[in-house]
Amino acid sequence: MALVNENFLRLPGSYLFAEIAKKIAAHKSEYPNHHVISLGIGDVTQPLAPVVIKALQDATLEMASEKTMRGYAPDQGYPFLVNAILKNDFEARGISLDADEIFVSDGAKSDTGNIGDILSADNIIAITDPVYPVYVDTNVMAGRAGTLIDGRWSNIEYLDCTAENNFIPELPKQRVDVVYLCYPNNPTGTTLTRTHLKAWVDYALANEVLLLYDAAYEAFITDPEVPHSIYEIEGAKQCAIEFHSFSKTAGFTGLRCAYTVVPKELKAYAQEDADISLNTLWKRRQSTKFNGTAYIVQRAAEATYSPEGKQQIRAVIDYYMENARTIKSGLETLNMKVYGGVNAPYIWAKTPYNKSSWEYFDFLLHHLHIVTTPGSGFGKSGEGYIRLTAFGNRNDTLEAVNRMVNN
């Protein structure tokens, strides 16, 4: 008889965005003639940059010739893309990395979920709250979370991020082994300054803690005091793994391309050995379970680093950030408490009239035909908030804000 991984049975209900999708489908069925505007899920709406399309077309034609077609990609990515990443995302910021510390993949969501494969089930995990649900759910699946009690898992240390602490997590008060950090933050849109991030690196080094740093939204940063990479902080290569994505930076949600940095200086522990290379373990994991990102997709990602690509990608990011400013200013005219939307494409808003997150979500959906994301779906500290995204098209964003302001 086949037995299931019973940790999956511990997961409550469905994934947050699957639940939202069900509600939207039911609403559209009930109101087929109304235009429902989504400011909820963080999917992109603008076309891929022209240089990306050209790279895809050229690479596709290469696949039509026996001389130039490609099969399996290298486990860690083609050198042309890895070198472009090193030069533009790290060397340009004064960060020195080796090519074999970069691992190209099909998504930061996949990597942040899969990184647990190389970590013991006995590790004590700390997460910020509110938090991207994947960090929690994948640890539940791996058996690290314990028991769900009043909305929180008994073996996870929660670092509350609230208006009272400006959404800046305090260092753990209890012993932990692994900490997930995401900045610019999803869902709150807030950031950590260089000083804040240095405190985390110093803490991790002093306490032999591994930091899992999700930098998926770093391209939206405009504040010079906000680091684009944790490796801008001295010592971070000895305590941190960093995740990057082309999904929001370059609109690759449908193409799937990302990369993870695992420095060779980064060590962990086994029962009989205190000097285990996480770089080596991740390489072994990827070579076993992953067959590489498609050649045509990696050529498309490479094109984003060309002079034309940088200009075109910047224009799209500016487009989305104008949407963020529109949403933020619109909600502020309603005297709502609003956070984010400056260095990130997410706006985090306190619900009015003491409504719960789902109550306000339902109000906006049923009365104004606007989709948001209830903050409670990101954790206990998210209750009483909604998340809105700037990834819609301009006209829909303006219309949604107009509906909220005038109703």
HELIX and SHEET records of a PDB file:
HELIX    1   1 GLU A    6  ARG A   10  5                                   5    
HELIX    2   2 LEU A   16  GLU A   30  1                                  15    
HELIX    3   3 PRO A   50  GLU A   62  1                                  13    
HELIX    4   4 PRO A   79  ILE A   85  1                                   7    
HELIX    5   5 LEU A   86  PHE A   90  3                                   5    
HELIX    6   6 GLU A   91  ARG A   93  5                                   3    
HELIX    7   7 ALA A   99  GLU A  101  5                                   3    
HELIX    8   8 ALA A  108  ASN A  114  1                                   7    
HELIX    9   9 ILE A  115  ILE A  118  5                                   4    
HELIX   10  10 PRO A  133  MET A  141  1                                   9    
HELIX   11  11 ALA A  163  ASN A  165  5                                   3    
HELIX   12  12 ARG A  194  ASN A  207  1                                  14    
HELIX   13  13 GLU A  218  PHE A  220  5                                   3    
HELIX   14  14 ILE A  230  GLU A  232  5                                   3    
HELIX   15  15 ALA A  236  GLN A  238  5                                   3    
HELIX   16  16 LEU A  278  LYS A  289  1                                  12    
HELIX   17  17 TYR A  295  ALA A  303  1                                   9    
HELIX   18  18 PRO A  307  THR A  333  1                                  27    
HELIX   19  19 PRO A  352  ASN A  354  5                                   3    
HELIX   20  20 SER A  357  LEU A  368  1                                  12    
HELIX   21  21 GLY A  375  PHE A  378  5                                   4    
HELIX   22  22 LYS A  380  GLY A  382  5                                   3    
HELIX   23  23 ARG A  394  VAL A  405  1                                  12    
SHEET    1   A 2 ILE A  37  SER A  38  0                                        
SHEET    2   A 2 ILE A 370  VAL A 371  1                                        
SHEET    1   B 7 ILE A 102  SER A 105  0                                        
SHEET    2   B 7 ALA A 258  VAL A 261 -1                                        
SHEET    3   B 7 ALA A 240  SER A 245 -1                                        
SHEET    4   B 7 LEU A 210  ASP A 214  1                                        
SHEET    5   B 7 VAL A 178  CYS A 182  1                                        
SHEET    6   B 7 ILE A 125  ASP A 129  1                                        
SHEET    7   B 7 ILE A 156  ASP A 160  1                                        
SHEET    1   C 2 LEU A 148  ILE A 149  0                                        
SHEET    2   C 2 ARG A 152  TRP A 153 -1                                        
SHEET    1   D 2 LYS A 267  ALA A 270  0                                        
SHEET    2   D 2 ASP A 273  SER A 277 -1                                        
SHEET    1   E 4 VAL A 338  GLY A 340  0                                        
SHEET    2   E 4 TYR A 346  LYS A 350 -1                                        
SHEET    3   E 4 TYR A 385  THR A 389 -1                                        
SHEET    4   E 4 THR A 373  PRO A 374 -1                                        
END                                                                             
